[in-house]
Amino acid sequence: TNQLAPALAGVERNTGAKPDKVVADAGYKSGPNLRLLEEAKVDGYLPETEERSIGKLKRAYPDLYGKEAFAYDRERDCYTCPAGQTLSPKTRYKHKTKYSGGVATVYRPPSGVCLACQHLSRCTKTRAKTGRAISRDDYEEERLRMRQKLGTDEGKAIYGERKCIVEPTIGQLKMVGGIARLLLRGLLGAKIEWKWSTTAHNLLKISRLVAAGTVKPVWAT
């Protein structure tokens, strides 16, 4: 997840311009990356889950109210639950996943309120006085905008192009080109071997396009 910024910088350094769009898998979904793309004015498509689940709400308890049922008030820094109760910030904690980490705030209602609520069975499984909890970090709004964009037909179509652009190339290099592992040692050796492999791959693609008549070589004009 910390490779997105260097990748963007590399594209700009090599081409002289930032990319218009960036499509990446869930490994790049961290909050700082989402904010980076927005601040750089790059149209990004970074899902929270695997491709088949894009646009779907995956929850541990689908029969309970999801986070989207709680309205956030930025000015008051609080949530309002479906029953109209206010959830205020109570604690902050550090969280860490395989790809990212950060600090989040936990919002809860007044002690004991949830136990007397008629929505209890549809809201939470806890029967403690602390009641329902909602967590929020500093990148919640960026995450929501990304989720909404990927949920559209256009967003799904754009993200779907990733497997047509990236995955076949990696597969062909590994399975057809036999590049299951690099043979030369050191960073310089790896760069040399990778450049020769990708050059051969690109020449193969060009030759197929020429043979199909899709591309006409300069020397044939």
Contacts in CASP RR format, 6 or more apart in sequence:
PFRMAT RR
TARGET T0000
AUTHOR 0000-0000-0000
METHOD contacts of the structure
MODEL  1
TNQLAPALAGVERNTGAKPDKVVADAGYKSGPNLRLLEEAKVDGYLPETE
ERSIGKLKRAYPDLYGKEAFAYDRERDCYTCPAGQTLSPKTRYKHKTKYS
GGVATVYRPPSGVCLACQHLSRCTKTRAKTGRAISRDDYEEERLRMRQKL
GTDEGKAIYGERKCIVEPTIGQLKMVGGIARLLLRGLLGAKIEWKWSTTA
HNLLKISRLVAAGTVKPVWAT
1 27 0 8 1.000
1 28 0 8 1.000
1 29 0 8 1.000
1 30 0 8 1.000
1 33 0 8 1.000
1 99 0 8 1.000
1 100 0 8 1.000
3 28 0 8 1.000
4 22 0 8 1.000
4 24 0 8 1.000
4 28 0 8 1.000
4 33 0 8 1.000
4 36 0 8 1.000
4 37 0 8 1.000
5 33 0 8 1.000
5 36 0 8 1.000
8 18 0 8 1.000
8 19 0 8 1.000
8 22 0 8 1.000
8 36 0 8 1.000
8 40 0 8 1.000
8 42 0 8 1.000
11 17 0 8 1.000
11 18 0 8 1.000
11 19 0 8 1.000
12 18 0 8 1.000
18 40 0 8 1.000
18 41 0 8 1.000
18 42 0 8 1.000
19 42 0 8 1.000
20 42 0 8 1.000
20 43 0 8 1.000
21 42 0 8 1.000
21 43 0 8 1.000
21 44 0 8 1.000
21 45 0 8 1.000
21 158 0 8 1.000
22 37 0 8 1.000
22 42 0 8 1.000
22 43 0 8 1.000
22 44 0 8 1.000
22 45 0 8 1.000
22 46 0 8 1.000
23 44 0 8 1.000
23 45 0 8 1.000
23 158 0 8 1.000
23 159 0 8 1.000
23 160 0 8 1.000
23 161 0 8 1.000
23 162 0 8 1.000
23 165 0 8 1.000
24 44 0 8 1.000
24 45 0 8 1.000
24 46 0 8 1.000
24 162 0 8 1.000
25 46 0 8 1.000
25 47 0 8 1.000
25 51 0 8 1.000
25 162 0 8 1.000
26 46 0 8 1.000
26 47 0 8 1.000
26 48 0 8 1.000
26 49 0 8 1.000
26 50 0 8 1.000
26 99 0 8 1.000
27 46 0 8 1.000
27 98 0 8 1.000
27 99 0 8 1.000
28 46 0 8 1.000
28 99 0 8 1.000
29 46 0 8 1.000
29 47 0 8 1.000
29 48 0 8 1.000
29 99 0 8 1.000
29 100 0 8 1.000
29 146 0 8 1.000
30 99 0 8 1.000
30 100 0 8 1.000
30 101 0 8 1.000
30 139 0 8 1.000
31 100 0 8 1.000
31 137 0 8 1.000
31 138 0 8 1.000
31 139 0 8 1.000
31 142 0 8 1.000
31 143 0 8 1.000
32 100 0 8 1.000
32 139 0 8 1.000
33 46 0 8 1.000
34 46 0 8 1.000
34 139 0 8 1.000
34 142 0 8 1.000
34 143 0 8 1.000
34 146 0 8 1.000
35 139 0 8 1.000
35 142 0 8 1.000
37 43 0 8 1.000
37 44 0 8 1.000
37 46 0 8 1.000
38 142 0 8 1.000
38 145 0 8 1.000
44 146 0 8 1.000
45 146 0 8 1.000
45 149 0 8 1.000
45 150 0 8 1.000
45 155 0 8 1.000
45 158 0 8 1.000
45 159 0 8 1.000
45 162 0 8 1.000
46 146 0 8 1.000
47 53 0 8 1.000
47 54 0 8 1.000
47 146 0 8 1.000
47 150 0 8 1.000
47 159 0 8 1.000
48 143 0 8 1.000
48 146 0 8 1.000
48 147 0 8 1.000
49 56 0 8 1.000
49 58 0 8 1.000
51 159 0 8 1.000
51 160 0 8 1.000
51 163 0 8 1.000
54 150 0 8 1.000
54 151 0 8 1.000
54 156 0 8 1.000
54 159 0 8 1.000
55 147 0 8 1.000
55 150 0 8 1.000
55 151 0 8 1.000
55 156 0 8 1.000
57 66 0 8 1.000
57 68 0 8 1.000
59 66 0 8 1.000
61 125 0 8 1.000
63 122 0 8 1.000
64 122 0 8 1.000
64 123 0 8 1.000
64 124 0 8 1.000
64 125 0 8 1.000
65 81 0 8 1.000
65 82 0 8 1.000
65 119 0 8 1.000
65 122 0 8 1.000
65 123 0 8 1.000
67 134 0 8 1.000
69 81 0 8 1.000
69 82 0 8 1.000
70 79 0 8 1.000
70 80 0 8 1.000
70 81 0 8 1.000
70 82 0 8 1.000
70 87 0 8 1.000
70 134 0 8 1.000
71 79 0 8 1.000
71 80 0 8 1.000
72 78 0 8 1.000
72 79 0 8 1.000
72 136 0 8 1.000
72 140 0 8 1.000
73 79 0 8 1.000
73 80 0 8 1.000
77 88 0 8 1.000
77 89 0 8 1.000
78 86 0 8 1.000
78 87 0 8 1.000
78 88 0 8 1.000
78 89 0 8 1.000
78 107 0 8 1.000
79 86 0 8 1.000
79 87 0 8 1.000
79 107 0 8 1.000
79 134 0 8 1.000
79 136 0 8 1.000
80 86 0 8 1.000
80 87 0 8 1.000
81 87 0 8 1.000
81 109 0 8 1.000
81 119 0 8 1.000
81 123 0 8 1.000
81 132 0 8 1.000
82 119 0 8 1.000
82 123 0 8 1.000
83 117 0 8 1.000
83 118 0 8 1.000
83 119 0 8 1.000
83 123 0 8 1.000
85 109 0 8 1.000
85 110 0 8 1.000
85 113 0 8 1.000
85 114 0 8 1.000
85 117 0 8 1.000
86 109 0 8 1.000
87 107 0 8 1.000
87 108 0 8 1.000
87 109 0 8 1.000
87 132 0 8 1.000
87 133 0 8 1.000
87 134 0 8 1.000
88 107 0 8 1.000
88 108 0 8 1.000
88 109 0 8 1.000
89 105 0 8 1.000
89 106 0 8 1.000
89 107 0 8 1.000
90 106 0 8 1.000
90 107 0 8 1.000
90 108 0 8 1.000
91 105 0 8 1.000
91 106 0 8 1.000
92 103 0 8 1.000
92 104 0 8 1.000
92 105 0 8 1.000
92 106 0 8 1.000
93 103 0 8 1.000
93 104 0 8 1.000
93 106 0 8 1.000
94 101 0 8 1.000
94 102 0 8 1.000
94 103 0 8 1.000
95 101 0 8 1.000
95 102 0 8 1.000
95 103 0 8 1.000
95 104 0 8 1.000
95 135 0 8 1.000
95 137 0 8 1.000
96 102 0 8 1.000
102 137 0 8 1.000
103 137 0 8 1.000
103 138 0 8 1.000
104 135 0 8 1.000
104 136 0 8 1.000
104 137 0 8 1.000
105 135 0 8 1.000
105 136 0 8 1.000
105 137 0 8 1.000
106 133 0 8 1.000
106 134 0 8 1.000
106 135 0 8 1.000
107 133 0 8 1.000
107 134 0 8 1.000
107 135 0 8 1.000
107 136 0 8 1.000
108 130 0 8 1.000
108 131 0 8 1.000
108 132 0 8 1.000
108 133 0 8 1.000
108 134 0 8 1.000
109 131 0 8 1.000
109 132 0 8 1.000
111 129 0 8 1.000
111 130 0 8 1.000
112 129 0 8 1.000
112 130 0 8 1.000
112 131 0 8 1.000
113 131 0 8 1.000
114 120 0 8 1.000
114 123 0 8 1.000
114 124 0 8 1.000
114 126 0 8 1.000
114 131 0 8 1.000
114 132 0 8 1.000
115 127 0 8 1.000
115 129 0 8 1.000
115 131 0 8 1.000
117 123 0 8 1.000
123 132 0 8 1.000
124 131 0 8 1.000
124 132 0 8 1.000
126 132 0 8 1.000
149 155 0 8 1.000
150 156 0 8 1.000
150 159 0 8 1.000
169 201 0 8 1.000
172 201 0 8 1.000
173 179 0 8 1.000
173 197 0 8 1.000
173 198 0 8 1.000
173 201 0 8 1.000
174 180 0 8 1.000
177 197 0 8 1.000
177 200 0 8 1.000
177 201 0 8 1.000
179 193 0 8 1.000
179 197 0 8 1.000
182 189 0 8 1.000
182 190 0 8 1.000
182 193 0 8 1.000
182 194 0 8 1.000
183 193 0 8 1.000
184 190 0 8 1.000
184 192 0 8 1.000
184 193 0 8 1.000
206 215 0 8 1.000
209 215 0 8 1.000
210 216 0 8 1.000
210 217 0 8 1.000
END
